[in-house]
Amino acid sequence: MLTYDDVLKDIGDFGKYQRWIILLLSFSGVTFSFLITVSVFQGDIPNHWCRGPPGTVELREKCGWSLEQERNYTVPLEKPGSSSHSRCEHYNIDWNATFLSCDYPVPLVTNNSGDVLLAPCQNGWFFEGSRTTIISEYELVCEDAWKVDMSQACLEIGFFLGALITGYAADRFGRKLCLLACLAGTGISGIAVAVAPTYSAFVIFQILEGLFGRGICLINSVLATELVGPRYRRVVIFVTQVVFSLGLMLLPGFAYMIRSWKGIQMAITVPHFVLLLYCCLIPESPRWLLSRKRIKEALKIAQDVAEQNGKSLPSTYKEMIRGENSSEEIKNPSLMDLFRTPQMRKRTLILMYSWFTSNLVYLGLILRLGVQGGDTYIDLFVAGAVELPATLLGFLLVERVGRRSPFVVSHIVAGTFCLLAACISKDMHWFKTAVASLGRCGITMSISILFLVTNELQPTSIRNFGVSICSSLSAIGGIAAPFVLFKLATVWSELPLVIFGVLCLVAGGLVHLLPETRGTRLPETVDDVENIIRLYEYDQDECKEMIDLHIST
């Protein structure tokens, strides 16, 4: 049976047609990076203090106090000698008492032990600054501060559900149809997030936004990989990672210019409706059509590709048409397909662990930038810029060396530098930050290779589903990242770095067990995975004939 890789050799495996399609698909990588990191700005905690009872408002208006003066009279300091005020308590004073005046200092009420009586905020908060965030919108401070982390966790839950649902749907109903649905769903749910009247509605819509947004990312990477030949699959993943890093660099500029979190949300959502328009230009995956025995549709797309690339369709296309009359039953994707056979089971479990570790470490190191203080806008811009050389290095290595060795080394580099950063004193701040950044370069390179390897190791019949199941563990890592970073740091501030390092080193050992995929055909079925034949590009005609003869037999 003729495969699409055979056809690509004649119609062009990376011609003008594929380059144009991949360019269109890559734009969604920018919007996905916005979706992942926008919480850094939307969840920024402004300085705040308790809003006093109605009596304080009347006294402030009567005396002409500024908000700062009212704060000084009504809110205690965090601790003696501190210059900052408490954010969650105010003095327990009867503000309707007749002895209070503009000139008389506010007396403090004490108990029998002489301690000043304080009360928790009961009338809301004042938020300092002209920027609005979800913190000031829904008053997610003090006892409700946990809801900020919950909102990020809900987005990751959406990513997890999106990986499972859209992955299955793309293999069952087609890449293009699901991409169209996910673009529309992300746009609608994104607008709903911006106009959500309550916190509960906000997190519900954020789950939906994560669900559809993750689907866009996964479907695009699979679709782009299936449109090109073996030699250019690395280019597809490289472009995807580069535009993601560019998105990280662009978002701080948008966030700096737009002072409202709702405005930022609308700015990162509207592009999805623009991207929705190009779906009519994106073809269905010919590989998927062939796997579903829809040979004529696959042939029509192959003809379009050939015309755009200035090529001609091979005369052996009739062999593809005969396959359409095959009585072989079409099997829908199943979770058991990923674990039923020994090779599939080994690949799936290793890739799942690698996805979990990579996202946990990546997000953990990104969130750690906020813990260290500094300018959030500059830090995120630098984070995106640092990823570009790491992605480029991964791109060069996977072509010259192969997939497996750089994959192993990138995990070892990430783990080693995380452990080294944990051993450096906090007094050497810049050196510690630089070493941790090298660890982030390592994990960034491993993620770029991970996208490529996951697509190459999954058979076409369940590729989108397999990639989705494996990558769904990245959402679990994303949910775990803030808890590992913030909770374990209370035990020992460097413990998160130690855990990141150990996880990466273990991942490096496990991915060494995966097969090399450079230059190989994409497997079409689970049976192909169990009997994988490595096909590298040879210039010698005799070697090519021998390989083709071996395949035919």
C-alpha positions, 0 to 999 in steps of 0.5 A, a space after each residue: 500500500 502506497 504511503 503518503 511519505 512515498 507521495 511526498 517525494 514526488 509532490 514536494 515534502 517541504 514546498 511552497 504549499 507546506 511553508 505557507 500552511 505552516 506559517 498560518 498554523 504557527 500564528 496560534 503559537 503566539 496566542 497560546 503563549 499569551 494564554 499560558 503567561 497572561 496570569 502573571 499580569 492579570 493576577 498581579 497583587 496591588 498594594 491594598 488595605 482595609 476599607 473602613 466602615 461608613 463612619 471613616 468615610 464621613 470623617 475623611 470627607 469632613 476632615 479632608 483626609 487623603 486615602 493615605 491619611 485615612 490608612 495611617 489612622 485606621 490600619 496598623 503596621 504589619 509589625 513594629 518598625 515596619 513601613 508597610 501597613 497590614 493588608 487584612 486588619 484594621 483598628 477595632 474602633 467605634 468610628 461613630 464615637 463623638 470624641 473623634 475629631 479632625 485634630 484629635 489623634 484616633 485613640 486605640 482601643 485595647 484589651 485588659 492586657 494592653 493589646 490593641 484590638 484589631 478586626 479583619 476587613 469587613 467592608 472591602 479593600 482599597 487597591 492602590 495604583 491605576 491598573 486593575 487586575 483580577 485581584 482588585 476586580 474580585 477582591 482575591 486577598 487575605 482569606 480569599 487569596 487562595 482563589 488566585 492560585 485556584 484560577 491558574 489551576 482551573 486553566 491547567 484543568 482546562 488544558 488537561 481536559 482539552 488534551 483528552 477531549 480534543 485529541 480523541 475528537 481530532 483522530 475520530 472526526 478529523 484535524 481541520 474540523 476540531 481546529 475550527 471548533 477549538 478556535 471558535 471555542 477559545 474566542 467565545 470563552 475568552 470574551 466570556 472570561 473578560 465579562 464574567 460578573 463573578 469569580 465563579 463564572 470567571 473560573 468556569 469560563 477559564 476552564 473552557 478557555 484552557 480546554 479549547 486553547 490546548 486543543 489548538 496547540 496540539 492539533 496544529 503541531 500534529 497537522 503541521 508534522 503530518 504535512 511534511 516529509 521526515 527531513 522537515 519535521 524538525 523545522 515545523 517544531 522549531 517554528 512552533 517553539 520560536 513563535 511561542 517564545 516571541 509571544 512571551 516577548 510580546 505580551 509584556 509590551 501589551 500588558 504595559 500599554 493596557 492598564 485593565 486586565 479585561 483589556 488585556 484579556 480582550 487583546 489576547 482573545 480577539 486574534 482567535 477570530 482572525 485565525 478562524 478565517 484561515 481555516 478555509 485555507 488549511 487542508 485536512 491531513 492527508 495522512 489522517 484521510 488515508 488512515 480513515 480509508 478516504 483515499 479520494 479526498 487524500 488524493 485531491 489534497 495531494 494534487 493541490 500540493 503538487 500544483 502549488 509546489 510545481 510538481 506532478 502527482 505520481 502515476 502510482 496514485 491508482 494504488 491509493 484509489 484501490 485501497 479505498 475499496 478495502 474491506 478492512 475495518 476502520 478502528 476508532 482511537 482507543 486509550 488501550 491502543 497506547 498500552 496494549 503492546 509492549 513498545 507502545 506501552 513503554 513509549 507512552 509511559 516514558 513520554 507521559 513522565 517526560 511531559 509531566 516533568 518538563 512542564 513542572 520544571 519549566 513553569 516552576 522556574 518561570 514562577 520563581 522569577 516572580 518570587 525573586 522580585 524585580 520588574 515583571 515586564 522585563 523578567 518575562 521579556 528576558 525569559 522569552 529571549 533566553 528561550 530562542 537560543 535554546 530552541 535554535 540549539 535543539 533545532 541544530 542538534 536534532 538534525 546533525 546528531 539525532 533526537 535521542 542524544 540531545 533529548 537525554 543531554 537537555 534533561 541532564 543539563 536542566 537537572 544539573 544546573 537546577 541542583 547547582 543553583 540550589 547550592 549557591 548562596 542567595 547573596 550571589 543573586 545574579 550568579 544564582 539567577 544565571 545558573 537557574 536560567 541555564 537550567 531553564 534553557 535545558 528544559 526549553 530545549 527538551 520541550 522543543 525536542 519532546 514535541 517532535 519526538 512525541 509526534 514521530 513515535 505515535 502512529 497516524 491512526 491515533 497520533 493526535 489522541 496519543 500526543 494528547 494523552 501524553 501531553 495531558 500530563 503536562 497540565 498535571 505538572 502545571 497544577 503541581 508547579 505552584 504548590 511545589 514551588 511555594 509550599 515546599 519552599 517553606 520547608 527549605 527555600 531551595 527544596 523546589 530546585 532540588 526536586 526539579 533537578 532530580 526529576 530532570 535527571 530521572 527523565 534523562 535516563 528514561 528517554 534514553 530507552 526511546 528509539 531514535 526517530 531521525 529520518 524514519 517514516 511516521 508509523 501508520 498503525 500500532 503494528 508498525 510501531 512494534 515492527 518499526 523500520 528505520 529509514 534514513 535518507 540515502 543518496 545512493 540509488 542502490 540503497 534506496 532500491 534495497 530499502 523499498 524492496 524490503 518494505 514491499 516484502 
